[in-house]
Amino acid sequence: MKQPLQKLIASRYGGRDIPVALVLPDGGRVPLSKTPEINIYARTWNGLRALASPELGRLARAYVHNDIDFTGEARRVLGIAEALVGTVVHGRDRATARLKHWWHAARGNRANIQHHYDVSNAFYRMWLDERMVYSCAYFKTPSDTLEQAQAQKLDHICRKLLLKPGESLLDIGCGWGGLIFWAAQHYGVKASGITLSQNQFDHVRAKIAELGLTDSVDVRLLDYIDLPEDRRYDKIASIGMFEHVGIANYPRYFGKIYRILEPGGLAMNHGITQNRVGVDSLGSGVGEFVEEYVFPGGQLAHVSRVIQGLGAEGLELIDAEALREHYASTLWHWVDRLEANADAARREVGEEKFRIWRIYLAGSAHSFDRGWLSLFQLLVGKPLPDGSLAHPLTRDYMYAG
């Protein structure tokens, strides 16, 4: 079987001038161009099979299990991997979509969130910014540091929500508390956060005490579904949590936001979207890889489907801002930091989990660069009984000073 696989690889890639050399399990080296930039090693015959019939998801699995490896940075390898695969078609058949919805419902939000976030706070700290903000940053210039861009993102959200001293703010899926701390310290609001991650909850609770914010910030280990509806908030934010909701749960999610938002109040939904209408999975096996290894229960839709979902529950869209390029930049910052701390990361979470996160973050960055995914900040409001919704006539207030 070995010799036919080698011949298949030679015939598949012959004449395509891909800047890579394939190193086979027996040590043989097959350059695919006159000037290869990196080596891709087939460590096992399973790795060789993956290269003989490549999909992005199959190559990612082979890398995670050390069936293949590569030299150089993940940023360059992702582009070469796509060249190896050729055409990437996105989509999902209806049967698979129904199975995904069943899996989301059967597994449950808490298990899905804990699988993704309860890896290790120390691990996340190696590649996130100093506030541990795990969502798309906001770059005013290409030279902004990650710390600058994340602070700019937090402030951008607060400006859009028109936060005022004494108002109540709820952050659904508050992560490690970046937004609620920023809003309390810089805008004087009473900020509440909820999360399903025990690690995040413990971190935020300790940070509240450390910063002396017990009178203005609180956190609960709670699913948004279980938020009591006898308490309303002036402003609500959901930043980087929406991907966990699931399309079938849009009525429950946006309905909950509508019911706990004060009339006249504003809410921000900041989440990843598909860039193709009618598609809910990245192609070439990428969606299946992410579902299995990183992000169980995650589901993405085109922004038009999201807007339809929030509008159906009575929320009025005020502003939509696409941040695709910003998230690509954010993710590459994370990849660079993770690779710079590779040895420490391996010690913290092990070789396999390090590989999972390296290829996941790099693959996500590549997906935003290629325009397969986008990210939208959707600012919405709950109109007053007379239909009015007070907000500035222009966007100037979002960028003042």
Protein Blocks (a to p, Z undefined) as FASTA:
>chain_A
ZZmmmmmmmmmmgonlpabddddfkopacdfbfbdfbdcddfbfklmmmmmmccfklmmm
mmmnomaccedjfklmmmmmmmmnopadedddfklmmmmmmmmmmnopmlmmmmmmmnbf
klmmmmmcfkopabddddfbfklcfklmmmmmmmmmmmmnopaehiacddehjlnolmmm
mmmmmnopacddddfbfklmmmmmmmmmmnopmmmgccddddfklpcfkbccfbdcdehk
lmmnopmlmmmmmmmmmmmpcehiacdddddddfbehiabdeehlmmmmmmmmmgoiacd
dfklmmmmmmmnopacfbdcdfklmmmmmmmmmmmmmmmmmmmmmmmnojklmmmmmmmm
mmmmmmmmnomaccdddddddddfkopacddfblklmmgZZ
